[in-house]
Structures are given as structure tokens and as C-alpha cells.
């Protein structure tokens, strides 16, 4: 046996119904194992949806060309890790879980650089080889950026960030009360072909669990919700004219909003998305998603409540909670996603 599987770590496994459906780590990678490889970086792709590296392993580690995936670039950049941390021609040692489906593919969690520093690409990781570590630390904004953001902030109309709300619990529930139709769909779910990969964007309500910044923009007769992930936008109409319109179901559905004192309340119908938000669960055309956005008195936090009503999929309404924080200076950046043929497409699996 080579050194590829020298270390076996026990990690609590997740059931299929507890896994987020867009390129989940647990869906694609065997989190019970850790592969350790040494070699040379031959290619770098610093693009969404994930940073990728290609590494030519040394002979003692099998000599294969490995494809490696890690945290999305904008997340790394916001936490102080830039694209120049690893470049072509760099000799490194890497560790992380291997792919469940393809040989010589892995997710990279830790990287040992030639100068002895160890890069921890995920939060909460202990160092593996060195105490001289490069860890993810949220970068501060300049005084000019902060002042500019404070000058234009108006109620919920600003950029909100989940980086400002550490310690949030999981948005998705551990178990869902599935109706017979929902149980049938869940039983047929296959992670090898039914998980969205690459640049296929998320629909409602799954997109509301993303970890990228979002921004509410006041456009008078409607509110636009900009979502950095996949460069998505939701239009929330302030006049409910559904009864007068022939609405075509769409990925984001049709949303109307209203103010209840200081709370912004939204109802979305006509949703046609691949997943509810958890692997193996889909919403029916009858689904209704009700949302509440509640800003704290000091305007530092935006609490979020989402209730899904779908009698075809669930036996009762489902309510989930999350929040964003305000980081003055944060902006919505281009997502700039690129598909990588041969990496994670269903055809390749």
C-alpha cells in the first residue's frame, strides 16, 4: 500500500437527507478517510464554484496526477488567503478526504508549503505538520469603505453577510416529515447523478442558505435581492397581482412582499427548482414559501425565518431559521463561475 491512505480519521457520517444538495462535501468525498500526497502543483484554477489544483504526485505516493478541490475563492479571499498562496511549480504536501466516485480526486483541507507554513483551508482544522500556520481570518475593511457603506445604509437596504454571524446553527433540519410522495422521491435519490455541480445555480428556497453576501435594493414598486452566489437576483413585488397574471413557474418563483411594522414579509409561489434544499427532497408545484426578515434595533443583524408549505412533499409546514450580520464595507462581488469538464459532471460519474 502507498502512503496515500496513511491516516484514517473517524468523522461522523451524514445521512443523505441531511446533506445540502449543491456539491456537498459529504456527498462527493469520503470524510472517514484522509489522503496525504506530496508532489508539484501543475495547474491552478482560481474560479468559482471551487478553487481547483492539479498535483503531480511523487513516485512514492503513486505518481498519479491528482485533481484537488477546496473552498470557493471569494470565501478564501475574504478570509485573507489569496490566489498567490499556491502557484504552478510549487512543491507541496496536501491532505484531505478522497472522492467517493473517482480515482485520484480529493478535497484539500491542509497544505504544507515549501517554507514550512501550513495553510488551513477550512475553519476549525488543527495543524497537521507545522505550528506555523496560515489560517482563515476575516479581513478588516478600510475606514473609507466603512464610511461609504454607513452613508448609504437604509434599513434592510444594505449588504448583509453571514461572515458577520459566526456560530449559526444548521439552517436545514435533521429530519423532515415527508408525505408518501416525498418519501418516494427521497428513496430514489442518487448522489452520483442527482447532486447539482459546477455552475448550475440554486433555486428557491435553497439559495437562501448560501454563505455569500446578499443585498436588498429598493426600486420603489419592487425590491431586488442580489445574491453573490451564482450572480443571482430575486425580484420581490410590492403589489400582489398574481391573480391577474399568467405566471410561468421559474427557479426563483414569483415573490410578493409587504411590510408588517418593521418586518419584511415575503410569499413565493410558482417555484420550479430541482431541490428544496436537502438532498433527495423536491418541492411540488403547490409549494408556498413564506419568509420574514427582521432587523435588530441596532441594525447589526437581520434575522431570517422561512416556512415552507407543501402538502404533497411534507405532512406539515416546515420552519427554519438563520441570520445575516452587517459588515460595513462588504460588497457584492462577481461570482464568475466556470464549469470544468471532466471534474464533477454526472456524465463523468
Secondary structure as UniProt FT lines:
FT   HELIX           3..5
FT   HELIX           16..18
FT   HELIX           25..28
FT   TURN            31..32
FT   STRAND          34..45
FT   STRAND          52..57
FT   HELIX           59..61
FT   STRAND          65..69
FT   HELIX           73..78
FT   TURN            79..80
FT   HELIX           83..85
FT   TURN            88..89
FT   STRAND          91..96
FT   STRAND          98..99
FT   TURN            103..104
FT   STRAND          105..107
FT   STRAND          110..112
FT   TURN            114..115
FT   STRAND          118..120
FT   TURN            123..124
FT   STRAND          133..134
FT   HELIX           143..152
FT   TURN            155..156
FT   STRAND          159..161
FT   HELIX           162..164
FT   TURN            166..167
FT   HELIX           180..188
FT   HELIX           191..194
FT   TURN            198..199
FT   TURN            204..205
FT   HELIX           206..209
FT   STRAND          214..218
FT   STRAND          222..227
FT   HELIX           229..231
FT   STRAND          232..237
FT   HELIX           242..244
FT   STRAND          254..260
FT   TURN            261..262
FT   STRAND          263..269
FT   TURN            279..280
FT   TURN            285..286
FT   STRAND          288..295
FT   TURN            297..298
FT   STRAND          301..309
FT   TURN            311..313
FT   STRAND          318..325
FT   TURN            328..329
FT   TURN            341..342
FT   TURN            346..348
//
